[in-house]
Amino acid sequence: MTFTENNKNDLIYMTSPNIVATHAFTTRFGGISSGVFSSLNLGLNLNDTKENVKENYKRLCDVLGIKSDDIVFSNQVHGSRVRVVSQADRGAVFKACTTEQADGVITNERNVALMVFTADCVPMLLHDPVKNVIGAIHAGWRSTAAGIAGIAVQEMQEQFNCNPGNILAAIGPSISGCCYEVGPEVADAFCKFKEYITEHNGKYKVDLKEVNRIQLANAGVVNITTSDECTCCNNKKFWSHRFTKGERGSQIAIISM
């Protein structure tokens, strides 16, 4: 199953066919930001104007039918912590940024929109429609090597008694193995996944999407869809930190019940 490209009011976002909760993987299109942030920049600390970012969120939330005040996110630190959040954590988007450090958030409460930021790293959305639990995960190479995908599934089991076989997972657009070239120190972190590493002239390419998919599967998740779009290859459509050398905005993955 392939992801669907949605265009509403000129705002373009991707959805996964197996996630039944309200969700989106955003692209660069549909906002009002300009310059290196043109146009749907959703990054909160990238020197874009607050007015532009606020309008970008308004447009996205209007399209998805959620409230910006319902959004919950974390200070992403490329770690493996997955935190449980509730309605009490909402409302941080246009206030002081959260100081909670985590690269994953899960909840079983309605009207809580979980969000992670990406610009090449792997975004994952999780939904257990039986227990009514959702999750949003940000996985760069460090988080992937630390097994954050499996940790998220484990937390959903321990905190909410989820059955991994009921969890629906979507791995969104991110840098793919074709473009993710790393040095030996990064490649060494994936020694258990050598089949997803290619080597040429002392440089290595790692398929982070596939490693995360395998980790989800090893945790018992059966229903997984993976986007085939590479953010670096498709840098006109998605923000890519690697392609722009850091001169860019951010997209998000967001999910809400």
C-alpha positions in Angstrom: 0.0 0.0 0.0 1.3 3.4 -0.9 0.9 6.7 0.9 -1.8 9.1 -0.4 -0.9 12.7 -1.4 -3.7 15.1 -0.2 -4.2 18.6 -1.5 -6.6 20.8 0.4 -6.7 24.5 0.0 -3.2 24.2 -1.6 -1.8 22.5 1.5 -0.2 19.2 0.6 0.3 16.4 3.1 0.7 12.7 3.0 -1.4 10.1 4.8 -1.0 6.4 5.3 -3.7 3.9 4.1 -3.6 1.9 7.3 -3.8 4.6 10.0 -7.5 5.3 10.7 -6.9 8.1 13.2 -6.6 11.7 12.0 -3.0 12.1 10.9 -0.6 13.8 8.4 2.9 13.8 7.3 3.4 17.4 6.0 5.4 18.7 3.0 6.8 22.1 2.1 3.6 23.2 0.4 0.7 25.2 1.8 2.0 27.9 4.1 3.0 31.6 3.9 6.6 31.5 5.0 9.2 32.9 2.6 12.9 32.6 1.7 14.6 29.4 2.9 11.4 28.6 4.9 9.0 28.7 1.9 6.3 27.8 2.4 4.9 25.4 5.1 7.6 25.7 7.7 6.3 24.2 11.0 9.6 24.5 12.9 9.3 26.6 16.0 12.9 27.7 16.6 14.3 28.2 13.1 14.3 32.1 12.9 11.1 32.1 10.8 8.7 34.8 12.0 6.3 33.8 14.8 3.4 35.2 12.7 4.2 33.1 9.7 4.6 29.9 11.7 1.4 30.5 13.6 -0.5 31.0 10.3 1.0 27.8 9.0 -0.2 25.8 11.9 -3.7 27.4 11.6 -3.9 26.3 8.0 -2.8 22.8 8.8 -5.1 22.5 11.8 -8.1 23.8 9.8 -7.5 21.2 7.1 -7.1 18.4 9.6 -10.0 19.5 11.9 -7.9 19.7 15.1 -7.0 22.6 17.4 -3.5 24.0 17.7 -4.0 24.2 21.4 -4.4 20.4 21.5 -0.9 19.7 20.1 1.7 18.1 22.3 5.4 17.8 21.4 8.7 17.3 23.1 12.2 18.6 23.0 13.8 16.1 20.6 17.3 15.1 21.7 18.0 12.0 19.4 17.4 9.7 22.4 15.2 6.7 23.1 12.8 8.1 25.7 9.0 7.7 24.9 6.9 9.7 27.3 3.2 9.3 28.1 1.3 12.6 27.7 -2.2 13.8 28.5 -4.5 16.7 28.0 -2.6 18.5 30.7 0.4 18.7 28.3 -1.5 20.5 25.5 -1.0 24.1 24.4 2.7 24.5 24.2 3.0 25.3 20.5 2.7 29.1 20.7 3.9 29.4 24.3 7.3 28.8 25.8 8.7 25.6 24.2 8.5 22.5 26.2 11.5 21.5 28.3 10.4 17.8 28.4 13.1 15.8 26.5 11.9 12.8 24.5 11.8 11.5 20.9 8.4 9.8 21.3 5.0 10.6 22.7 2.1 8.3 23.4 -1.4 8.8 24.8 -4.8 7.2 25.2 -6.7 10.5 25.6 -8.8 12.0 22.9 -8.3 15.6 21.7 -4.6 15.3 22.2 -2.6 15.8 19.0 0.8 14.2 19.1 3.5 15.8 16.9 7.2 15.2 16.0 9.4 17.4 13.9 11.6 16.0 11.0 13.7 17.2 8.1 15.3 13.9 7.1 14.9 11.8 10.3 12.3 9.0 10.3 8.8 9.9 11.5 6.6 7.1 12.7 2.9 7.2 13.7 1.3 4.4 15.7 -2.4 3.7 16.4 -4.0 0.9 18.4 -7.7 1.2 17.5 -8.7 -1.5 20.0 -7.3 0.2 23.1 -7.5 3.7 21.5 -3.9 4.6 21.9 -1.7 6.7 19.6 1.9 7.5 19.3 4.3 9.7 17.4 8.0 8.9 17.1 11.1 10.8 15.8 14.0 8.5 14.8 17.4 9.8 13.7 20.3 7.4 13.5 21.0 7.6 17.3 17.3 6.9 18.2 17.1 4.2 15.6 20.3 2.5 16.9 18.9 2.7 20.5 15.7 0.9 19.3 13.2 3.6 19.9 10.6 1.9 17.6 10.5 -1.2 19.8 10.6 0.9 23.0 7.5 2.8 21.8 5.6 -0.5 21.3 6.8 -1.8 24.7 5.6 1.4 26.3 2.2 1.1 24.7 2.0 -2.5 26.1 3.1 -1.6 29.6 1.2 1.7 30.0 -2.0 0.9 28.1 -2.1 -2.9 27.8 -1.9 -2.8 24.0 -1.5 -5.9 21.9 1.3 -5.3 19.4 -0.6 -7.3 16.8 -3.3 -4.6 16.9 -1.0 -1.7 16.5 -1.1 0.0 13.1 2.2 1.7 12.1 3.2 4.2 9.4 6.8 5.1 8.6 6.7 8.4 6.9 8.9 10.3 4.3 12.5 10.5 5.4 16.0 10.2 4.0 16.4 6.8 2.4 19.3 4.5 1.9 20.0 6.0 -1.5 21.1 9.3 0.2 22.0 8.6 3.8 25.7 8.3 3.6 27.6 8.0 6.9 31.0 7.2 8.2 32.1 4.0 9.8 31.3 5.2 13.4 27.6 5.4 12.4 27.6 2.2 10.4 29.1 0.4 13.4 26.0 1.3 15.4 24.0 -0.9 13.1 26.1 -4.0 13.2 22.9 -6.1 13.9 21.4 -4.8 10.7 24.3 -5.3 8.2 21.9 -6.3 5.4 20.6 -2.7 5.4 24.0 -1.2 5.0 25.9 -0.8 1.7 29.6 0.2 1.5 31.6 1.9 -1.2 35.1 3.4 -1.0 35.0 3.6 2.8 31.6 5.3 2.9 28.4 3.6 4.1 24.7 4.0 3.3 22.2 3.0 5.9 18.5 2.4 5.3 17.0 3.8 8.5 13.4 3.2 7.3 14.0 -0.5 6.9 15.8 -0.8 10.3 12.9 0.9 12.0 10.4 -1.4 10.2 12.3 -4.4 11.3 12.4 -3.2 14.9 8.6 -2.7 14.8 8.1 -6.1 13.3 10.4 -7.7 16.0 8.2 -6.0 18.6 5.2 -7.8 17.2 3.7 -5.1 15.0 2.3 -6.7 11.8 0.5 -3.9 10.0 3.2 -1.5 8.8 3.3 0.8 5.8 6.4 2.6 4.7 6.7 5.7 2.5 8.9 5.2 -0.5 9.7 8.9 -0.7 13.2 10.1 0.2 13.3 13.6 1.6 16.7 14.3 0.2 15.9 13.1 -3.3 12.6 14.9 -3.1 13.9 18.1 -1.5 11.6 20.3 -3.5 8.6 18.6 -1.8 10.1 17.9 1.6 12.5 19.7 4.0 15.9 18.0 3.9 18.6 19.0 6.4 21.3 17.2 4.5 20.4 18.6 1.1 20.1 22.2 2.3 23.0 22.0 4.8 20.7 23.2 7.5 19.1 26.1 5.7 15.6 24.9 5.9 12.2 24.6 7.7 10.7 21.6 9.3 7.8 19.3 8.5 5.9 17.4 11.1 4.1 14.1 11.6 0.9 14.5 13.6 -1.8 12.2 14.8 -4.9 12.7 16.9 -8.0 10.7 18.0 
